[in-house]
Protein backbone atom coordinates (compact mmCIF):
# COMPACT_ATOMS: atom_id res chain seq x y z
CA UNK A 1 0.00 0.00 0.00
CA UNK A 2 1.22 3.44 -0.83
CA UNK A 3 0.74 6.20 1.72
CA UNK A 4 0.29 8.63 -1.17
CA UNK A 5 -1.83 6.53 -3.55
CA UNK A 6 -3.63 4.10 -1.25
CA UNK A 7 -4.28 0.56 -2.44
CA UNK A 8 -2.44 -0.28 -5.64
CA UNK A 9 -4.11 -2.81 -7.98
CA UNK A 10 -1.20 -5.22 -7.82
CA UNK A 11 -1.35 -5.29 -4.01
CA UNK A 12 -4.87 -6.61 -3.54
CA UNK A 13 -3.69 -10.09 -2.61
CA UNK A 14 -2.63 -11.00 0.90
CA UNK A 15 -1.09 -14.20 2.15
CA UNK A 16 -3.16 -16.31 4.52
CA UNK A 17 -0.44 -16.13 7.17
CA UNK A 18 -1.12 -12.40 7.63
CA UNK A 19 -4.57 -13.03 9.05
CA UNK A 20 -3.19 -15.43 11.64
CA UNK A 21 -0.37 -13.13 12.60
CA UNK A 22 -2.76 -10.22 13.09
CA UNK A 23 -4.77 -12.26 15.59
CA UNK A 24 -1.92 -12.41 18.05
CA UNK A 25 -0.53 -8.94 17.45
CA UNK A 26 -3.90 -7.17 17.48
CA UNK A 27 -5.13 -9.38 20.32
CA UNK A 28 -2.25 -8.27 22.49
CA UNK A 29 -2.78 -4.66 21.40
CA UNK A 30 -6.42 -4.92 22.48
CA UNK A 31 -5.36 -6.30 25.84
CA UNK A 32 -2.74 -3.60 26.40
CA UNK A 33 -5.00 -0.71 25.38
CA UNK A 34 -8.34 -2.06 26.56
CA UNK A 35 -9.69 -1.34 23.07
CA UNK A 36 -11.36 -4.46 21.66
CA UNK A 37 -11.68 -2.98 18.16
CA UNK A 38 -8.18 -4.20 17.24
CA UNK A 39 -9.00 -7.82 18.01
CA UNK A 40 -12.43 -7.49 16.41
CA UNK A 41 -10.82 -6.43 13.12
CA UNK A 42 -8.29 -9.29 13.23
CA UNK A 43 -10.99 -11.80 14.13
CA UNK A 44 -13.07 -10.56 11.18
CA UNK A 45 -10.16 -11.20 8.79
CA UNK A 46 -9.56 -14.69 10.17
CA UNK A 47 -13.29 -15.47 9.97
CA UNK A 48 -13.40 -14.39 6.31
CA UNK A 49 -10.63 -16.83 5.45
CA UNK A 50 -12.21 -19.62 7.47
CA UNK A 51 -15.55 -19.08 5.72
CA UNK A 52 -13.83 -19.62 2.35
CA UNK A 53 -12.16 -22.93 3.33
CA UNK A 54 -12.43 -25.97 1.08
CA UNK A 55 -14.70 -28.96 1.65
CA UNK A 56 -11.68 -30.54 3.35
CA UNK A 57 -11.47 -27.64 5.80
CA UNK A 58 -8.29 -26.21 4.26
CA UNK A 59 -7.51 -22.61 3.40
CA UNK A 60 -5.54 -21.38 0.40
CA UNK A 61 -2.26 -19.49 0.51
CA UNK A 62 -3.32 -16.19 -1.11
CA UNK A 63 -6.52 -14.18 -0.81
CA UNK A 64 -7.95 -11.29 -2.86
CA UNK A 65 -8.87 -8.75 -0.20
CA UNK A 66 -11.41 -6.88 -2.34
CA UNK A 67 -13.24 -9.77 -4.03
CA UNK A 68 -12.86 -12.12 -1.03
CA UNK A 69 -11.80 -15.04 -3.22
CA UNK A 70 -8.68 -17.20 -3.25
CA UNK A 71 -5.90 -16.05 -5.54
CA UNK A 72 -3.94 -19.20 -4.65
CA UNK A 73 -6.05 -22.22 -3.80
CA UNK A 74 -3.09 -24.39 -2.82
CA UNK A 75 -3.01 -25.28 0.86
CA UNK A 76 0.33 -25.78 2.53
CA UNK A 77 2.09 -25.75 5.86
CA UNK A 78 4.88 -23.76 4.23
CA UNK A 79 5.39 -20.05 3.61
CA UNK A 80 2.23 -18.05 3.10
CA UNK A 81 0.00 -20.33 5.16
CA UNK A 82 1.91 -21.71 8.12
CA UNK A 83 1.48 -18.70 10.39
CA UNK A 84 -2.29 -18.78 9.94
CA UNK A 85 -2.49 -22.11 11.74
CA UNK A 86 0.33 -21.30 14.14
CA UNK A 87 -1.23 -18.08 15.35
CA UNK A 88 -4.71 -19.54 15.73
CA UNK A 89 -3.13 -21.74 18.39
CA UNK A 90 -0.94 -19.01 19.91
CA UNK A 91 -3.88 -16.65 20.43
CA UNK A 92 -5.47 -19.24 22.67
CA UNK A 93 -2.22 -19.85 24.54
CA UNK A 94 -0.91 -16.31 24.99
CA UNK A 95 -3.92 -14.03 25.29
CA UNK A 96 -6.91 -13.95 27.57
CA UNK A 97 -9.14 -13.25 24.58
CA UNK A 98 -11.51 -16.18 24.24
CA UNK A 99 -12.95 -16.52 20.77
CA UNK A 100 -13.77 -19.12 18.23
CA UNK A 101 -14.26 -19.23 14.52
CA UNK A 102 -17.91 -19.97 13.79
Jmol script that loads the backbone (N, CA, C; Angstrom):
load data "model"
ATOM      1  N   UNK A   1       0.838  -1.166   0.000  1.00  0.00           N
ATOM      2  CA  UNK A   1       0.000   0.000   0.000  1.00  0.00           C
ATOM      3  C   UNK A   1       0.888   1.235   0.000  1.00  0.00           C
ATOM      4  N   UNK A   2       0.496   2.189  -0.766  1.00  0.00           N
ATOM      5  CA  UNK A   2       1.218   3.444  -0.835  1.00  0.00           C
ATOM      6  C   UNK A   2       0.537   4.475   0.058  1.00  0.00           C
ATOM      7  N   UNK A   3       1.316   5.164   0.875  1.00  0.00           N
ATOM      8  CA  UNK A   3       0.742   6.202   1.722  1.00  0.00           C
ATOM      9  C   UNK A   3       0.204   7.366   0.888  1.00  0.00           C
ATOM     10  N   UNK A   4       0.735   7.541  -0.316  1.00  0.00           N
ATOM     11  CA  UNK A   4       0.286   8.629  -1.172  1.00  0.00           C
ATOM     12  C   UNK A   4      -0.864   8.224  -2.083  1.00  0.00           C
ATOM     13  N   UNK A   5      -0.851   6.970  -2.570  1.00  0.00           N
ATOM     14  CA  UNK A   5      -1.827   6.534  -3.552  1.00  0.00           C
ATOM     15  C   UNK A   5      -2.877   5.571  -3.004  1.00  0.00           C
ATOM     16  N   UNK A   6      -2.695   5.076  -1.795  1.00  0.00           N
ATOM     17  CA  UNK A   6      -3.630   4.096  -1.246  1.00  0.00           C
ATOM     18  C   UNK A   6      -3.356   2.715  -1.811  1.00  0.00           C
ATOM     19  N   UNK A   7      -4.410   1.920  -1.945  1.00  0.00           N
ATOM     20  CA  UNK A   7      -4.278   0.556  -2.436  1.00  0.00           C
ATOM     21  C   UNK A   7      -3.919   0.562  -3.914  1.00  0.00           C
ATOM     22  N   UNK A   8      -2.881  -0.161  -4.256  1.00  0.00           N
ATOM     23  CA  UNK A   8      -2.436  -0.285  -5.639  1.00  0.00           C
ATOM     24  C   UNK A   8      -2.972  -1.607  -6.170  1.00  0.00           C
ATOM     25  N   UNK A   9      -3.462  -1.623  -7.417  1.00  0.00           N
ATOM     26  CA  UNK A   9      -4.111  -2.808  -7.981  1.00  0.00           C
ATOM     27  C   UNK A   9      -3.316  -4.088  -7.795  1.00  0.00           C
ATOM     28  N   UNK A  10      -2.015  -4.018  -7.917  1.00  0.00           N
ATOM     29  CA  UNK A  10      -1.200  -5.224  -7.819  1.00  0.00           C
ATOM     30  C   UNK A  10      -1.029  -5.699  -6.378  1.00  0.00           C
ATOM     31  N   UNK A  11      -1.525  -4.938  -5.420  1.00  0.00           N
ATOM     32  CA  UNK A  11      -1.352  -5.290  -4.013  1.00  0.00           C
ATOM     33  C   UNK A  11      -2.651  -5.705  -3.338  1.00  0.00           C
ATOM     34  N   UNK A  12      -3.589  -6.225  -4.105  1.00  0.00           N
ATOM     35  CA  UNK A  12      -4.871  -6.606  -3.544  1.00  0.00           C
ATOM     36  C   UNK A  12      -4.914  -8.057  -3.096  1.00  0.00           C
ATOM     37  N   UNK A  13      -3.768  -8.710  -3.062  1.00  0.00           N
ATOM     38  CA  UNK A  13      -3.688 -10.090  -2.614  1.00  0.00           C
ATOM     39  C   UNK A  13      -2.852 -10.132  -1.337  1.00  0.00           C
ATOM     40  N   UNK A  14      -3.352 -10.850  -0.359  1.00  0.00           N
ATOM     41  CA  UNK A  14      -2.631 -11.004   0.903  1.00  0.00           C
ATOM     42  C   UNK A  14      -2.423 -12.482   1.174  1.00  0.00           C
ATOM     43  N   UNK A  15      -1.317 -12.812   1.794  1.00  0.00           N
ATOM     44  CA  UNK A  15      -1.092 -14.205   2.145  1.00  0.00           C
ATOM     45  C   UNK A  15      -1.939 -14.571   3.365  1.00  0.00           C
ATOM     46  N   UNK A  16      -2.319 -15.814   3.433  1.00  0.00           N
ATOM     47  CA  UNK A  16      -3.156 -16.315   4.516  1.00  0.00           C
ATOM     48  C   UNK A  16      -2.483 -16.117   5.870  1.00  0.00           C
ATOM     49  N   UNK A  17      -1.174 -16.253   5.908  1.00  0.00           N
ATOM     50  CA  UNK A  17      -0.441 -16.125   7.166  1.00  0.00           C
ATOM     51  C   UNK A  17      -0.667 -14.778   7.840  1.00  0.00           C
ATOM     52  N   UNK A  18      -0.900 -13.734   7.052  1.00  0.00           N
ATOM     53  CA  UNK A  18      -1.115 -12.398   7.627  1.00  0.00           C
ATOM     54  C   UNK A  18      -2.301 -12.374   8.567  1.00  0.00           C
ATOM     55  N   UNK A  19      -3.379 -13.033   8.201  1.00  0.00           N
ATOM     56  CA  UNK A  19      -4.574 -13.032   9.048  1.00  0.00           C
ATOM     57  C   UNK A  19      -4.288 -13.694  10.391  1.00  0.00           C
ATOM     58  N   UNK A  20      -3.543 -14.775  10.382  1.00  0.00           N
ATOM     59  CA  UNK A  20      -3.194 -15.431  11.640  1.00  0.00           C
ATOM     60  C   UNK A  20      -2.286 -14.577  12.493  1.00  0.00           C
ATOM     61  N   UNK A  21      -1.312 -13.973  11.880  1.00  0.00           N
ATOM     62  CA  UNK A  21      -0.368 -13.126  12.596  1.00  0.00           C
ATOM     63  C   UNK A  21      -1.081 -11.958  13.254  1.00  0.00           C
ATOM     64  N   UNK A  22      -2.028 -11.357  12.542  1.00  0.00           N
ATOM     65  CA  UNK A  22      -2.762 -10.222  13.094  1.00  0.00           C
ATOM     66  C   UNK A  22      -3.563 -10.600  14.334  1.00  0.00           C
ATOM     67  N   UNK A  23      -4.022 -11.842  14.412  1.00  0.00           N
ATOM     68  CA  UNK A  23      -4.772 -12.258  15.591  1.00  0.00           C
ATOM     69  C   UNK A  23      -3.965 -12.082  16.867  1.00  0.00           C
ATOM     70  N   UNK A  24      -2.742 -12.529  16.848  1.00  0.00           N
ATOM     71  CA  UNK A  24      -1.917 -12.412  18.046  1.00  0.00           C
ATOM     72  C   UNK A  24      -1.504 -10.969  18.292  1.00  0.00           C
ATOM     73  N   UNK A  25      -1.020 -10.314  17.278  1.00  0.00           N
ATOM     74  CA  UNK A  25      -0.533  -8.944  17.450  1.00  0.00           C
ATOM     75  C   UNK A  25      -1.660  -7.988  17.856  1.00  0.00           C
ATOM     76  N   UNK A  26      -2.783  -8.057  17.152  1.00  0.00           N
ATOM     77  CA  UNK A  26      -3.898  -7.165  17.475  1.00  0.00           C
ATOM     78  C   UNK A  26      -4.597  -7.599  18.764  1.00  0.00           C
ATOM     79  N   UNK A  27      -4.571  -8.902  19.051  1.00  0.00           N
ATOM     80  CA  UNK A  27      -5.135  -9.378  20.320  1.00  0.00           C
ATOM     81  C   UNK A  27      -4.375  -8.815  21.502  1.00  0.00           C
ATOM     82  N   UNK A  28      -3.063  -8.833  21.419  1.00  0.00           N
ATOM     83  CA  UNK A  28      -2.250  -8.265  22.495  1.00  0.00           C
ATOM     84  C   UNK A  28      -2.420  -6.750  22.568  1.00  0.00           C
ATOM     85  N   UNK A  29      -2.545  -6.103  21.413  1.00  0.00           N
ATOM     86  CA  UNK A  29      -2.776  -4.664  21.398  1.00  0.00           C
ATOM     87  C   UNK A  29      -4.108  -4.328  22.074  1.00  0.00           C
ATOM     88  N   UNK A  30      -5.128  -5.125  21.820  1.00  0.00           N
ATOM     89  CA  UNK A  30      -6.419  -4.917  22.480  1.00  0.00           C
ATOM     90  C   UNK A  30      -6.293  -5.073  23.986  1.00  0.00           C
ATOM     91  N   UNK A  31      -5.543  -6.086  24.403  1.00  0.00           N
ATOM     92  CA  UNK A  31      -5.362  -6.299  25.840  1.00  0.00           C
ATOM     93  C   UNK A  31      -4.592  -5.153  26.491  1.00  0.00           C
ATOM     94  N   UNK A  32      -3.563  -4.667  25.829  1.00  0.00           N
ATOM     95  CA  UNK A  32      -2.743  -3.598  26.397  1.00  0.00           C
ATOM     96  C   UNK A  32      -3.470  -2.263  26.450  1.00  0.00           C
ATOM     97  N   UNK A  33      -4.315  -2.005  25.455  1.00  0.00           N
ATOM     98  CA  UNK A  33      -4.996  -0.712  25.384  1.00  0.00           C
ATOM     99  C   UNK A  33      -6.411  -0.747  25.964  1.00  0.00           C
ATOM    100  N   UNK A  34      -6.955  -1.940  26.123  1.00  0.00           N
ATOM    101  CA  UNK A  34      -8.341  -2.056  26.564  1.00  0.00           C
ATOM    102  C   UNK A  34      -9.331  -1.759  25.452  1.00  0.00           C
ATOM    103  N   UNK A  35      -8.852  -1.646  24.221  1.00  0.00           N
ATOM    104  CA  UNK A  35      -9.689  -1.340  23.071  1.00  0.00           C
ATOM    105  C   UNK A  35      -9.900  -2.607  22.246  1.00  0.00           C
ATOM    106  N   UNK A  36     -11.074  -3.194  22.326  1.00  0.00           N
ATOM    107  CA  UNK A  36     -11.362  -4.463  21.658  1.00  0.00           C
ATOM    108  C   UNK A  36     -11.477  -4.353  20.138  1.00  0.00           C
ATOM    109  N   UNK A  37     -11.498  -3.139  19.605  1.00  0.00           N
ATOM    110  CA  UNK A  37     -11.682  -2.985  18.156  1.00  0.00           C
ATOM    111  C   UNK A  37     -10.520  -3.587  17.363  1.00  0.00           C
ATOM    112  N   UNK A  38      -9.327  -3.608  17.936  1.00  0.00           N
ATOM    113  CA  UNK A  38      -8.183  -4.198  17.236  1.00  0.00           C
ATOM    114  C   UNK A  38      -8.397  -5.700  17.040  1.00  0.00           C
ATOM    115  N   UNK A  39      -8.768  -6.385  18.109  1.00  0.00           N
ATOM    116  CA  UNK A  39      -8.999  -7.822  18.014  1.00  0.00           C
ATOM    117  C   UNK A  39     -10.222  -8.123  17.162  1.00  0.00           C
ATOM    118  N   UNK A  40     -11.235  -7.280  17.226  1.00  0.00           N
ATOM    119  CA  UNK A  40     -12.430  -7.490  16.413  1.00  0.00           C
ATOM    120  C   UNK A  40     -12.087  -7.450  14.923  1.00  0.00           C
ATOM    121  N   UNK A  41     -11.220  -6.529  14.524  1.00  0.00           N
ATOM    122  CA  UNK A  41     -10.817  -6.431  13.123  1.00  0.00           C
ATOM    123  C   UNK A  41     -10.013  -7.660  12.697  1.00  0.00           C
ATOM    124  N   UNK A  42      -9.106  -8.104  13.542  1.00  0.00           N
ATOM    125  CA  UNK A  42      -8.294  -9.285  13.225  1.00  0.00           C
ATOM    126  C   UNK A  42      -9.164 -10.542  13.180  1.00  0.00           C
ATOM    127  N   UNK A  43     -10.091 -10.649  14.106  1.00  0.00           N
ATOM    128  CA  UNK A  43     -10.994 -11.800  14.128  1.00  0.00           C
ATOM    129  C   UNK A  43     -11.846 -11.823  12.859  1.00  0.00           C
ATOM    130  N   UNK A  44     -12.284 -10.658  12.406  1.00  0.00           N
ATOM    131  CA  UNK A  44     -13.069 -10.561  11.181  1.00  0.00           C
ATOM    132  C   UNK A  44     -12.272 -11.092   9.985  1.00  0.00           C
ATOM    133  N   UNK A  45     -11.009 -10.724   9.890  1.00  0.00           N
ATOM    134  CA  UNK A  45     -10.156 -11.198   8.789  1.00  0.00           C
ATOM    135  C   UNK A  45      -9.990 -12.714   8.847  1.00  0.00           C
ATOM    136  N   UNK A  46      -9.731 -13.245  10.027  1.00  0.00           N
ATOM    137  CA  UNK A  46      -9.564 -14.695  10.166  1.00  0.00           C
ATOM    138  C   UNK A  46     -10.864 -15.431   9.844  1.00  0.00           C
ATOM    139  N   UNK A  47     -11.983 -14.858  10.248  1.00  0.00           N
ATOM    140  CA  UNK A  47     -13.285 -15.467   9.970  1.00  0.00           C
ATOM    141  C   UNK A  47     -13.571 -15.495   8.468  1.00  0.00           C
ATOM    142  N   UNK A  48     -13.207 -14.421   7.760  1.00  0.00           N
ATOM    143  CA  UNK A  48     -13.401 -14.389   6.307  1.00  0.00           C
ATOM    144  C   UNK A  48     -12.642 -15.524   5.621  1.00  0.00           C
ATOM    145  N   UNK A  49     -11.413 -15.747   6.044  1.00  0.00           N
ATOM    146  CA  UNK A  49     -10.629 -16.833   5.448  1.00  0.00           C
ATOM    147  C   UNK A  49     -11.248 -18.187   5.779  1.00  0.00           C
ATOM    148  N   UNK A  50     -11.627 -18.350   7.032  1.00  0.00           N
ATOM    149  CA  UNK A  50     -12.207 -19.617   7.467  1.00  0.00           C
ATOM    150  C   UNK A  50     -13.495 -19.916   6.698  1.00  0.00           C
ATOM    151  N   UNK A  51     -14.286 -18.906   6.446  1.00  0.00           N
ATOM    152  CA  UNK A  51     -15.545 -19.080   5.718  1.00  0.00           C
ATOM    153  C   UNK A  51     -15.325 -19.519   4.275  1.00  0.00           C
ATOM    154  N   UNK A  52     -14.142 -19.266   3.734  1.00  0.00           N
ATOM    155  CA  UNK A  52     -13.827 -19.624   2.350  1.00  0.00           C
ATOM    156  C   UNK A  52     -13.053 -20.941   2.245  1.00  0.00           C
ATOM    157  N   UNK A  53     -12.941 -21.679   3.332  1.00  0.00           N
ATOM    158  CA  UNK A  53     -12.163 -22.926   3.325  1.00  0.00           C
ATOM    159  C   UNK A  53     -12.787 -23.961   2.378  1.00  0.00           C
ATOM    160  N   UNK A  54     -11.979 -24.930   2.001  1.00  0.00           N
ATOM    161  CA  UNK A  54     -12.433 -25.972   1.077  1.00  0.00           C
ATOM    162  C   UNK A  54     -13.332 -26.974   1.800  1.00  0.00           C
ATOM    163  N   UNK A  55     -13.871 -27.911   1.042  1.00  0.00           N
ATOM    164  CA  UNK A  55     -14.702 -28.962   1.647  1.00  0.00           C
ATOM    165  C   UNK A  55     -13.885 -29.849   2.585  1.00  0.00           C
ATOM    166  N   UNK A  56     -12.568 -29.795   2.451  1.00  0.00           N
ATOM    167  CA  UNK A  56     -11.684 -30.543   3.350  1.00  0.00           C
ATOM    168  C   UNK A  56     -11.318 -29.735   4.598  1.00  0.00           C
ATOM    169  N   UNK A  57     -11.778 -28.495   4.653  1.00  0.00           N
ATOM    170  CA  UNK A  57     -11.475 -27.639   5.799  1.00  0.00           C
ATOM    171  C   UNK A  57     -10.151 -26.900   5.679  1.00  0.00           C
ATOM    172  N   UNK A  58      -9.588 -26.850   4.473  1.00  0.00           N
ATOM    173  CA  UNK A  58      -8.290 -26.210   4.264  1.00  0.00           C
ATOM    174  C   UNK A  58      -8.459 -24.818   3.673  1.00  0.00           C
ATOM    175  N   UNK A  59      -7.513 -23.956   3.966  1.00  0.00           N
ATOM    176  CA  UNK A  59      -7.513 -22.606   3.397  1.00  0.00           C
ATOM    177  C   UNK A  59      -6.388 -22.498   2.368  1.00  0.00           C
ATOM    178  N   UNK A  60      -6.559 -21.599   1.414  1.00  0.00           N
ATOM    179  CA  UNK A  60      -5.539 -21.378   0.396  1.00  0.00           C
ATOM    180  C   UNK A  60      -4.386 -20.555   0.933  1.00  0.00           C
ATOM    181  N   UNK A  61      -3.441 -20.224   0.054  1.00  0.00           N
ATOM    182  CA  UNK A  61      -2.257 -19.490   0.509  1.00  0.00           C
ATOM    183  C   UNK A  61      -2.260 -18.018   0.100  1.00  0.00           C
ATOM    184  N   UNK A  62      -3.216 -17.595  -0.719  1.00  0.00           N
ATOM    185  CA  UNK A  62      -3.321 -16.193  -1.110  1.00  0.00           C
ATOM    186  C   UNK A  62      -4.770 -15.806  -1.270  1.00  0.00           C
ATOM    187  N   UNK A  63      -5.129 -14.604  -0.842  1.00  0.00           N
ATOM    188  CA  UNK A  63      -6.525 -14.181  -0.808  1.00  0.00           C
ATOM    189  C   UNK A  63      -6.674 -12.789  -1.401  1.00  0.00           C
ATOM    190  N   UNK A  64      -7.628 -12.620  -2.330  1.00  0.00           N
ATOM    191  CA  UNK A  64      -7.947 -11.294  -2.864  1.00  0.00           C
ATOM    192  C   UNK A  64      -8.754 -10.544  -1.813  1.00  0.00           C
ATOM    193  N   UNK A  65      -8.220  -9.459  -1.302  1.00  0.00           N
ATOM    194  CA  UNK A  65      -8.874  -8.752  -0.202  1.00  0.00           C
ATOM    195  C   UNK A  65     -10.118  -7.982  -0.640  1.00  0.00           C
ATOM    196  N   UNK A  66     -10.226  -7.622  -1.901  1.00  0.00           N
ATOM    197  CA  UNK A  66     -11.408  -6.878  -2.340  1.00  0.00           C
ATOM    198  C   UNK A  66     -12.530  -7.798  -2.805  1.00  0.00           C
ATOM    199  N   UNK A  67     -12.200  -8.859  -3.531  1.00  0.00           N
ATOM    200  CA  UNK A  67     -13.243  -9.769  -4.031  1.00  0.00           C
ATOM    201  C   UNK A  67     -13.549 -10.898  -3.051  1.00  0.00           C
ATOM    202  N   UNK A  68     -12.697 -11.060  -2.048  1.00  0.00           N
ATOM    203  CA  UNK A  68     -12.856 -12.116  -1.030  1.00  0.00           C
ATOM    204  C   UNK A  68     -12.887 -13.512  -1.649  1.00  0.00           C
ATOM    205  N   UNK A  69     -11.960 -13.730  -2.591  1.00  0.00           N
ATOM    206  CA  UNK A  69     -11.796 -15.041  -3.216  1.00  0.00           C
ATOM    207  C   UNK A  69     -10.330 -15.435  -3.141  1.00  0.00           C
ATOM    208  N   UNK A  70     -10.065 -16.714  -3.297  1.00  0.00           N
ATOM    209  CA  UNK A  70      -8.681 -17.201  -3.247  1.00  0.00           C
ATOM    210  C   UNK A  70      -7.943 -16.837  -4.523  1.00  0.00           C
ATOM    211  N   UNK A  71      -6.779 -16.274  -4.387  1.00  0.00           N
ATOM    212  CA  UNK A  71      -5.902 -16.052  -5.537  1.00  0.00           C
ATOM    213  C   UNK A  71      -5.008 -17.271  -5.732  1.00  0.00           C
ATOM    214  N   UNK A  72      -4.737 -17.967  -4.640  1.00  0.00           N
ATOM    215  CA  UNK A  72      -3.943 -19.197  -4.647  1.00  0.00           C
ATOM    216  C   UNK A  72      -4.694 -20.225  -3.819  1.00  0.00           C
ATOM    217  N   UNK A  73      -5.226 -21.235  -4.476  1.00  0.00           N
ATOM    218  CA  UNK A  73      -6.053 -22.222  -3.795  1.00  0.00           C
ATOM    219  C   UNK A  73      -5.233 -23.347  -3.167  1.00  0.00           C
ATOM    220  N   UNK A  74      -3.931 -23.340  -3.396  1.00  0.00           N
ATOM    221  CA  UNK A  74      -3.091 -24.385  -2.819  1.00  0.00           C
ATOM    222  C   UNK A  74      -3.018 -24.210  -1.302  1.00  0.00           C
ATOM    223  N   UNK A  75      -3.100 -25.315  -0.596  1.00  0.00           N
ATOM    224  CA  UNK A  75      -3.014 -25.285   0.860  1.00  0.00           C
ATOM    225  C   UNK A  75      -1.706 -25.943   1.262  1.00  0.00           C
ATOM    226  N   UNK A  76      -0.996 -25.307   2.171  1.00  0.00           N
ATOM    227  CA  UNK A  76       0.327 -25.783   2.529  1.00  0.00           C
ATOM    228  C   UNK A  76       0.635 -25.459   3.988  1.00  0.00           C
ATOM    229  N   UNK A  77       1.607 -26.125   4.538  1.00  0.00           N
ATOM    230  CA  UNK A  77       2.094 -25.748   5.863  1.00  0.00           C
ATOM    231  C   UNK A  77       3.390 -24.957   5.731  1.00  0.00           C
ATOM    232  N   UNK A  78       3.677 -24.542   4.501  1.00  0.00           N
ATOM    233  CA  UNK A  78       4.880 -23.764   4.230  1.00  0.00           C
ATOM    234  C   UNK A  78       4.589 -22.271   4.193  1.00  0.00           C
ATOM    235  N   UNK A  79       5.521 -21.511   3.653  1.00  0.00           N
ATOM    236  CA  UNK A  79       5.390 -20.050   3.609  1.00  0.00           C
ATOM    237  C   UNK A  79       4.066 -19.598   2.991  1.00  0.00           C
ATOM    238  N   UNK A  80       3.486 -18.593   3.588  1.00  0.00           N
ATOM    239  CA  UNK A  80       2.226 -18.054   3.104  1.00  0.00           C
ATOM    240  C   UNK A  80       1.019 -18.565   3.852  1.00  0.00           C
ATOM    241  N   UNK A  81       1.128 -19.740   4.443  1.00  0.00           N
ATOM    242  CA  UNK A  81      -0.003 -20.331   5.157  1.00  0.00           C
ATOM    243  C   UNK A  81       0.326 -20.743   6.582  1.00  0.00           C
ATOM    244  N   UNK A  82       1.555 -21.101   6.831  1.00  0.00           N
ATOM    245  CA  UNK A  82       1.911 -21.711   8.116  1.00  0.00           C
ATOM    246  C   UNK A  82       1.548 -20.856   9.327  1.00  0.00           C
ATOM    247  N   UNK A  83       1.756 -19.569   9.237  1.00  0.00           N
ATOM    248  CA  UNK A  83       1.478 -18.701  10.387  1.00  0.00           C
ATOM    249  C   UNK A  83      -0.010 -18.601  10.692  1.00  0.00           C
ATOM    250  N   UNK A  84      -0.843 -18.805   9.694  1.00  0.00           N
ATOM    251  CA  UNK A  84      -2.292 -18.778   9.939  1.00  0.00           C
ATOM    252  C   UNK A  84      -2.646 -19.813  11.000  1.00  0.00           C
ATOM    253  N   UNK A  85      -2.197 -21.037  10.790  1.00  0.00           N
ATOM    254  CA  UNK A  85      -2.493 -22.112  11.740  1.00  0.00           C
ATOM    255  C   UNK A  85      -1.748 -21.910  13.058  1.00  0.00           C
ATOM    256  N   UNK A  86      -0.505 -21.523  12.955  1.00  0.00           N
ATOM    257  CA  UNK A  86       0.326 -21.304  14.143  1.00  0.00           C
ATOM    258  C   UNK A  86      -0.287 -20.265  15.077  1.00  0.00           C
ATOM    259  N   UNK A  87      -0.710 -19.157  14.515  1.00  0.00           N
ATOM    260  CA  UNK A  87      -1.225 -18.078  15.350  1.00  0.00           C
ATOM    261  C   UNK A  87      -2.638 -18.323  15.842  1.00  0.00           C
ATOM    262  N   UNK A  88      -3.420 -19.148  15.170  1.00  0.00           N
ATOM    263  CA  UNK A  88      -4.710 -19.544  15.734  1.00  0.00           C
ATOM    264  C   UNK A  88      -4.478 -20.217  17.085  1.00  0.00           C
ATOM    265  N   UNK A  89      -3.469 -21.064  17.149  1.00  0.00           N
ATOM    266  CA  UNK A  89      -3.134 -21.740  18.391  1.00  0.00           C
ATOM    267  C   UNK A  89      -2.540 -20.774  19.413  1.00  0.00           C
ATOM    268  N   UNK A  90      -1.616 -19.934  18.989  1.00  0.00           N
ATOM    269  CA  UNK A  90      -0.942 -19.013  19.908  1.00  0.00           C
ATOM    270  C   UNK A  90      -1.899 -18.022  20.560  1.00  0.00           C
ATOM    271  N   UNK A  91      -2.921 -17.586  19.839  1.00  0.00           N
ATOM    272  CA  UNK A  91      -3.876 -16.650  20.432  1.00  0.00           C
ATOM    273  C   UNK A  91      -4.521 -17.279  21.652  1.00  0.00           C
ATOM    274  N   UNK A  92      -4.875 -18.543  21.533  1.00  0.00           N
ATOM    275  CA  UNK A  92      -5.471 -19.241  22.668  1.00  0.00           C
ATOM    276  C   UNK A  92      -4.508 -19.439  23.819  1.00  0.00           C
ATOM    277  N   UNK A  93      -3.233 -19.601  23.500  1.00  0.00           N
ATOM    278  CA  UNK A  93      -2.222 -19.848  24.535  1.00  0.00           C
ATOM    279  C   UNK A  93      -1.720 -18.575  25.212  1.00  0.00           C
ATOM    280  N   UNK A  94      -1.604 -17.490  24.482  1.00  0.00           N
ATOM    281  CA  UNK A  94      -0.907 -16.311  24.986  1.00  0.00           C
ATOM    282  C   UNK A  94      -1.767 -15.076  25.237  1.00  0.00           C
ATOM    283  N   UNK A  95      -3.054 -15.168  24.979  1.00  0.00           N
ATOM    284  CA  UNK A  95      -3.919 -14.029  25.294  1.00  0.00           C
ATOM    285  C   UNK A  95      -5.073 -14.516  26.156  1.00  0.00           C
ATOM    286  N   UNK A  96      -5.729 -13.598  26.785  1.00  0.00           N
ATOM    287  CA  UNK A  96      -6.915 -13.947  27.567  1.00  0.00           C
ATOM    288  C   UNK A  96      -8.178 -13.822  26.723  1.00  0.00           C
ATOM    289  N   UNK A  97      -8.003 -13.411  25.485  1.00  0.00           N
ATOM    290  CA  UNK A  97      -9.142 -13.250  24.585  1.00  0.00           C
ATOM    291  C   UNK A  97      -9.671 -14.626  24.219  1.00  0.00           C
ATOM    292  N   UNK A  98     -10.906 -14.889  24.555  1.00  0.00           N
ATOM    293  CA  UNK A  98     -11.511 -16.182  24.239  1.00  0.00           C
ATOM    294  C   UNK A  98     -12.460 -15.994  23.059  1.00  0.00           C
ATOM    295  N   UNK A  99     -12.157 -16.642  21.980  1.00  0.00           N
ATOM    296  CA  UNK A  99     -12.950 -16.517  20.775  1.00  0.00           C
ATOM    297  C   UNK A  99     -12.935 -17.842  20.055  1.00  0.00           C
ATOM    298  N   UNK A 100     -13.761 -17.946  19.087  1.00  0.00           N
ATOM    299  CA  UNK A 100     -13.767 -19.118  18.226  1.00  0.00           C
ATOM    300  C   UNK A 100     -14.169 -18.668  16.841  1.00  0.00           C
ATOM    301  N   UNK A 101     -13.815 -19.477  15.883  1.00  0.00           N
ATOM    302  CA  UNK A 101     -14.258 -19.228  14.520  1.00  0.00           C
ATOM    303  C   UNK A 101     -15.539 -20.016  14.353  1.00  0.00           C
ATOM    304  N   UNK A 102     -16.588 -19.330  13.927  1.00  0.00           N
ATOM    305  CA  UNK A 102     -17.907 -19.972  13.793  1.00  0.00           C
ATOM    306  C   UNK A 102     -17.919 -20.971  12.673  1.00  0.00           C
TER     307      UNK A 102
END
end "model"
wireframe off; spacefill off
backbone 0.3
color backbone group
